[in-house]
Amino acid sequence: MGATSMKFVLSISFLAMALFATLTLSLSVVKSQSPQTNQQQRPRTVGANQNKNTAPPTQQNNNSSEEVDEGDVVRVETQLVTVPAVVTDQNGHPIPTLKLENFSVLEDGKAQTLTNFATTEAPFEIALLLDTSGSTRQELGLIRDAANEFLNALRPGDRVAIVGFNNSTGVNGTLATVDVLSALTDKRVVLRNAISTLGTSNGTPFYDALSRVADEVFRNPPAEEFRGRRAVVALTDGVDSSSNSDFTEARGKLARTGVATYFIQVSTEDYVEDRLLKDCQDDGRLALSAKQLERFRRLFVPSAQKEDYQDFCRLGQFERMDISRRLYNLARQEMNELARASGGRNFAAATLQEARGAFAQVANEIGTQYSLGYYPSNKARDGRYRQIKVEVRGVKDASVRARDGYYAPKQ
């Protein structure tokens, strides 16, 4: 082989070796860098403040949420606690112009760092519960009108779900059931159609309805713009007659969602009492179910025999009246407790006509509510109740009504 040929072969060999080395190095770089590149694009922040001015998680303190990849198991050291708050002046008028620096929040007496703040202009998500049992069955049209006027009083960005009662026929006869007629939506046409299909029931599964709201309507965490901006608005007398769940269960579920609860307490006591006192052979009579009688016995006369509270018709008129009055007093107490603990409010309505005005008051109240959020400095997952206190600074003679506490998550 000549010198020229030898040089050509050596050149080709050298070029092939260089190309092989370059290709190997490139593959090595791709393997080592591609997962990191994907991780930088895929992670999402769980529960963190989405404000663009917020420092990235690696620069925040221990209260920040951790980043996880899609599909990973989410493990967050602390949960965001949302606190709805309404601030009024000495005349009871809402103050809608406050800023973050006007608020301070204490948890079990310790100051917390506020990381989330929504003004009164932020949208709301509302579960509208309409009780169409008992005496209200005869005035279904008034309830529908009041509900539609409530929708009119809300803002365009507010989302609403419609929940009502109905009768269901099964193997055990006719039962009162809870109907979620519409999921959360801001489409008014959908909501009005749902209200038009509102039915009636022979019983009042009030606690089941509150549990269903927590389990279904507010099952998923809120979007960023709705954090701390969720509420239940219920038109009801609050007297449960047919639920499978109880008040304690319903209260616990609502507390975990962090929603504010508003009640328009319709007065049906005189109507119900009059029908309870009728003879058991009268077609217009009203009888309490065995389930309701057993609940009454457990709460008020636990030492009594179960057999004594099985048949409502065997009770005398005095006993019936006593049961009715105690149950109504209990209902008012329970609704007051739910409203106070969540930062909501009760509105009394003697008639369904008055309920329309109460709905307007609720809509106005919701439109003046602030939302505060913080990651608690106490990171213990002990399931204990923690007390919240909201204070307002820089405003003379201001009063604040807010959520008063929550249960910490369990490990």
matplotlib code that plots the C-alpha trace (Angstrom):
import matplotlib.pyplot as plt

x = [0.0, 1.4, 2.0, -1.0, -3.3, -2.0, -2.7, -6.2, -7.0, -5.6, -7.7, -10.9, -10.1, -9.4, -12.6, -14.7, -13.2, -13.9, -17.5, -18.0, -16.6, -18.8, -21.9, -21.1, -20.5, -23.8, -25.8, -24.2, -25.2, -28.8, -29.2, -27.9, -29.7, -33.1, -34.7, -33.6, -35.1, -38.4, -38.4, -38.1, -41.1, -43.4, -43.4, -46.4, -46.6, -49.2, -51.1, -48.6, -49.4, -49.5, -48.7, -46.0, -44.1, -43.7, -40.3, -39.8, -40.2, -36.5, -36.2, -39.2, -39.4, -40.7, -44.3, -44.1, -45.5, -43.2, -43.1, -44.1, -44.2, -47.5, -48.6, -46.5, -48.0, -48.6, -47.1, -47.3, -45.9, -48.5, -52.0, -53.2, -55.8, -58.3, -60.3, -63.3, -63.8, -66.4, -65.4, -68.0, -67.9, -69.6, -72.9, -72.7, -71.9, -69.3, -65.8, -64.8, -61.4, -59.0, -55.7, -53.5, -51.6, -54.9, -55.3, -53.5, -54.3, -53.6, -53.7, -53.9, -52.5, -49.6, -49.2, -49.3, -47.8, -50.5, -49.6, -52.9, -55.3, -58.5, -60.4, -64.1, -64.0, -62.9, -65.5, -67.3, -68.5, -71.8, -73.9, -77.5, -79.6, -83.4, -85.5, -88.8, -90.2, -92.9, -94.9, -92.8, -94.0, -97.2, -95.2, -92.7, -93.2, -92.2, -89.0, -88.1, -88.7, -86.5, -83.7, -83.8, -83.6, -80.6, -78.9, -79.7, -78.0, -74.7, -71.9, -71.2, -68.1, -69.7, -70.4, -73.4, -74.6, -78.3, -79.2, -82.8, -84.9, -87.1, -89.0, -87.6, -89.7, -87.8, -88.2, -88.7, -91.4, -91.1, -88.0, -86.9, -83.6, -81.0, -80.8, -77.8, -79.6, -76.6, -72.9, -70.9, -71.3, -71.5, -74.0, -77.2, -79.3, -78.2, -78.9, -82.4, -83.2, -82.1, -84.3, -87.3, -86.9, -86.9, -89.1, -90.6, -90.2, -92.2, -89.1, -86.1, -82.7, -81.0, -77.8, -77.5, -77.7, -74.9, -72.8, -73.5, -72.5, -69.1, -68.6, -69.7, -70.1, -66.9, -65.1, -62.2, -59.9, -60.8, -59.1, -56.8, -59.3, -61.9, -59.6, -61.4, -64.3, -66.8, -70.1, -73.2, -76.5, -79.4, -83.1, -84.5, -86.1, -83.2, -85.3, -84.0, -86.4, -84.9, -81.1, -78.8, -76.0, -76.1, -75.2, -71.7, -70.8, -72.2, -70.5, -67.1, -67.3, -68.2, -65.4, -62.8, -63.9, -63.5, -66.7, -68.8, -72.3, -75.3, -78.8, -82.1, -84.2, -87.8, -90.3, -92.5, -93.0, -96.6, -97.7, -95.9, -97.2, -100.8, -100.5, -98.7, -101.6, -104.2, -105.8, -103.9, -106.9, -106.9, -105.6, -104.0, -101.9, -98.2, -96.3, -92.7, -90.9, -89.5, -86.0, -86.7, -88.4, -85.3, -83.0, -85.1, -85.0, -81.2, -80.7, -83.3, -84.5, -81.8, -83.0, -86.5, -87.3, -87.0, -90.5, -92.0, -90.8, -91.6, -95.2, -96.0, -99.7, -99.4, -98.0, -100.3, -100.7, -98.6, -95.7, -96.0, -95.9, -92.8, -91.0, -91.7, -90.5, -87.3, -86.4, -87.0, -84.8, -82.2, -82.2, -81.8, -78.9, -77.2, -77.5, -76.2, -73.2, -72.4, -72.7, -70.6, -67.8, -67.5, -67.7, -71.1, -74.4, -78.1, -81.0, -84.5, -87.5, -91.0, -92.4, -91.1, -91.9, -89.4, -86.9, -86.5, -85.2, -83.0, -81.5, -80.6, -78.9, -76.9, -75.8, -74.6, -72.8, -70.9, -70.0, -68.2, -66.2, -62.4, -60.4, -57.2, -54.9, -51.8, -49.7, -49.8, -46.5, -47.7, -47.0, -48.1, -50.6, -52.4, -56.0, -56.6, -58.8, -56.9, -58.5, -58.3, -58.6, -58.6, -57.8, -58.1, -55.5, -55.7, -59.5, -61.3, -64.2, -64.1, -65.7, -64.7, -66.5, -64.5, -64.0, -63.1, -61.0, -60.3, -59.1, -55.6, -55.0, -54.0, -50.8]
y = [0.0, 3.4, 6.3, 8.2, 5.3, 4.8, 8.5, 8.2, 5.1, 6.7, 9.8, 7.8, 5.8, 9.0, 10.6, 7.5, 7.4, 11.1, 10.7, 7.7, 9.6, 12.6, 10.4, 8.6, 11.8, 13.3, 10.2, 10.4, 14.1, 13.4, 10.6, 12.6, 15.9, 14.9, 13.8, 17.1, 19.0, 17.2, 17.7, 21.5, 21.5, 19.1, 20.0, 21.8, 23.6, 22.1, 24.6, 27.5, 31.1, 31.7, 35.4, 36.1, 38.1, 35.1, 33.6, 30.1, 27.2, 26.8, 30.3, 30.3, 29.3, 26.0, 27.1, 26.7, 23.7, 21.2, 20.6, 17.2, 15.6, 14.8, 11.4, 11.4, 10.9, 14.4, 14.8, 18.4, 19.2, 21.9, 22.7, 26.1, 27.3, 29.6, 32.1, 34.0, 37.3, 40.1, 43.5, 46.1, 49.6, 50.8, 51.1, 47.5, 48.6, 46.4, 48.0, 46.8, 48.6, 46.9, 45.5, 42.6, 44.8, 45.6, 42.0, 39.8, 36.2, 34.3, 30.5, 29.3, 32.8, 32.7, 35.2, 33.6, 34.8, 35.5, 34.2, 34.4, 37.3, 37.9, 41.1, 41.5, 41.6, 38.0, 35.5, 33.0, 29.3, 28.7, 25.6, 26.7, 24.3, 24.6, 22.8, 21.8, 19.6, 20.1, 23.3, 24.7, 22.0, 24.1, 27.2, 25.7, 28.6, 31.1, 29.1, 29.0, 32.8, 33.5, 31.3, 33.0, 36.4, 35.2, 34.3, 37.8, 39.4, 37.5, 38.6, 37.2, 35.3, 33.6, 29.8, 28.1, 24.5, 23.8, 21.1, 20.1, 17.4, 14.8, 11.6, 8.2, 5.0, 1.8, -1.5, 0.4, 2.7, 6.4, 8.0, 11.6, 12.0, 14.6, 15.8, 17.7, 19.3, 21.2, 21.1, 24.3, 26.5, 30.2, 29.5, 31.1, 29.3, 25.9, 27.1, 28.4, 25.1, 23.3, 25.4, 24.8, 21.0, 21.4, 18.8, 18.2, 15.6, 14.1, 14.3, 16.5, 14.8, 18.0, 16.5, 14.2, 17.3, 19.1, 16.0, 15.6, 19.3, 18.6, 15.2, 16.1, 19.8, 20.8, 17.5, 18.9, 21.6, 25.0, 26.7, 29.6, 32.3, 30.6, 29.8, 30.8, 31.9, 29.1, 29.0, 27.0, 29.1, 27.1, 28.0, 25.7, 25.4, 23.1, 20.3, 17.0, 14.1, 11.5, 11.6, 8.6, 10.9, 13.0, 16.6, 15.8, 14.0, 16.8, 19.5, 17.7, 17.4, 21.0, 22.1, 20.2, 22.0, 25.4, 26.8, 29.6, 28.6, 30.9, 30.0, 31.6, 30.2, 29.8, 29.7, 26.7, 25.9, 27.0, 25.2, 22.0, 22.1, 22.5, 19.5, 17.4, 17.9, 16.6, 13.2, 10.3, 9.6, 13.1, 13.3, 16.6, 15.3, 15.3, 12.4, 12.2, 9.2, 6.4, 7.5, 11.1, 9.9, 7.7, 10.6, 12.7, 10.0, 9.6, 13.4, 14.4, 11.2, 8.6, 6.7, 6.1, 2.8, 2.6, 1.1, 4.3, 6.3, 3.9, 5.0, 8.7, 8.1, 6.5, 9.8, 12.3, 15.8, 17.4, 15.0, 15.8, 19.5, 19.1, 17.0, 19.6, 22.6, 20.8, 19.8, 23.3, 24.8, 22.2, 23.1, 26.8, 26.0, 23.8, 26.3, 29.1, 26.9, 26.1, 29.8, 31.1, 28.5, 29.0, 32.8, 32.7, 34.2, 33.4, 35.3, 34.8, 34.8, 34.5, 33.7, 32.7, 36.2, 37.5, 34.9, 36.8, 39.8, 37.6, 36.1, 39.7, 40.2, 37.0, 38.0, 41.3, 39.7, 37.3, 40.2, 42.0, 39.0, 38.8, 35.7, 35.2, 32.2, 31.0, 27.9, 27.2, 27.5, 24.4, 21.6, 18.8, 16.4, 15.6, 16.0, 18.6, 21.7, 24.9, 28.3, 31.1, 34.8, 37.6, 41.1, 44.3, 47.1, 50.7, 51.0, 52.6, 50.8, 48.0, 44.6, 41.3, 38.1, 35.1, 31.4, 30.6, 27.4, 24.1, 20.6, 19.8, 16.9, 13.5, 11.8]
z = [0.0, -1.0, 1.3, -0.1, 0.5, 4.0, 4.9, 3.5, 5.6, 8.8, 8.2, 7.8, 11.0, 12.9, 11.7, 12.7, 16.2, 16.7, 15.5, 17.9, 20.8, 20.1, 19.8, 23.1, 24.9, 23.6, 24.7, 28.1, 28.5, 27.3, 29.9, 32.7, 32.0, 30.5, 33.9, 35.5, 32.6, 32.9, 36.6, 36.1, 33.8, 35.6, 39.3, 40.7, 44.0, 46.4, 48.4, 48.0, 47.5, 43.7, 43.9, 41.4, 43.9, 46.3, 46.6, 45.2, 47.6, 48.1, 49.4, 51.7, 55.4, 56.7, 56.3, 52.5, 50.7, 49.0, 45.2, 43.8, 40.4, 38.8, 40.0, 43.1, 46.5, 48.0, 51.4, 52.8, 56.2, 57.0, 55.7, 54.6, 57.1, 55.6, 57.7, 56.4, 58.1, 58.0, 59.4, 60.4, 61.9, 65.1, 63.2, 61.9, 58.3, 56.5, 55.9, 52.4, 51.9, 54.3, 53.3, 54.4, 56.9, 58.7, 59.9, 62.4, 63.2, 66.4, 66.7, 70.3, 71.3, 68.9, 66.0, 62.6, 59.3, 56.7, 53.3, 51.5, 51.4, 49.3, 49.2, 49.1, 45.3, 45.0, 43.8, 46.0, 45.8, 47.5, 48.2, 48.3, 50.4, 50.0, 52.6, 50.9, 53.7, 56.2, 56.0, 53.2, 50.8, 50.3, 49.2, 46.8, 44.4, 47.0, 47.7, 44.0, 43.7, 46.7, 45.4, 42.0, 43.6, 45.6, 42.3, 41.0, 44.0, 43.5, 41.3, 37.8, 38.9, 41.9, 41.5, 43.1, 43.6, 44.3, 46.9, 47.8, 49.2, 47.5, 48.1, 47.0, 46.9, 47.9, 49.7, 53.0, 51.6, 50.8, 52.1, 52.2, 50.2, 49.4, 45.8, 44.4, 41.6, 40.2, 40.8, 41.3, 38.3, 37.3, 34.5, 35.7, 33.1, 34.5, 38.1, 37.2, 35.5, 38.6, 40.9, 38.6, 39.2, 43.0, 44.6, 48.0, 50.8, 53.6, 55.9, 56.6, 56.1, 57.2, 58.6, 55.6, 53.4, 55.2, 55.0, 51.3, 50.7, 52.4, 50.7, 47.2, 46.5, 48.3, 48.0, 45.9, 47.2, 45.9, 43.0, 44.0, 43.5, 45.8, 48.7, 51.9, 49.7, 50.2, 52.0, 52.7, 52.5, 53.9, 53.9, 56.6, 60.1, 61.0, 62.6, 61.3, 61.0, 58.8, 58.5, 58.8, 60.0, 63.1, 64.0, 65.2, 62.0, 59.8, 61.9, 61.7, 57.9, 57.4, 59.7, 57.7, 54.5, 56.1, 54.7, 56.3, 57.1, 56.7, 57.8, 56.9, 59.8, 58.6, 61.4, 61.0, 64.7, 65.1, 61.9, 62.9, 66.5, 65.4, 63.2, 65.8, 68.2, 65.8, 66.3, 64.7, 62.5, 61.1, 57.5, 58.3, 61.2, 61.4, 63.1, 64.1, 62.7, 65.0, 64.1, 65.2, 68.4, 69.2, 68.6, 71.0, 73.6, 73.4, 73.7, 76.4, 78.2, 77.8, 80.9, 79.3, 77.7, 73.9, 73.7, 75.1, 72.1, 69.2, 68.3, 68.1, 68.3, 71.7, 73.2, 74.8, 73.5, 76.2, 75.4, 71.7, 72.3, 74.6, 72.1, 69.3, 71.3, 72.5, 68.9, 67.6, 70.4, 69.7, 65.9, 66.7, 69.0, 66.4, 63.6, 65.9, 66.8, 63.1, 62.1, 64.9, 64.6, 60.8, 60.7, 59.1, 60.4, 61.1, 59.7, 61.1, 58.7, 60.2, 56.8, 53.3, 52.2, 54.7, 53.5, 50.3, 52.2, 54.3, 51.1, 50.0, 53.3, 53.0, 49.5, 50.8, 53.7, 51.4, 49.1, 52.0, 53.3, 53.4, 53.2, 55.3, 55.0, 56.8, 57.3, 61.1, 63.0, 65.1, 62.6, 65.0, 63.4, 66.6, 65.5, 68.3, 68.2, 67.7, 68.5, 66.0, 66.8, 64.2, 65.1, 63.0, 63.3, 62.2, 62.2, 65.1, 66.7, 64.2, 64.9, 63.2, 62.9, 61.7, 61.9, 65.5, 65.1, 63.3, 64.0, 63.1, 60.8, 62.3, 61.4]

ax = plt.figure().add_subplot(projection="3d")
ax.plot(x, y, z, "-o")
ax.set_aspect("equal")
plt.show()
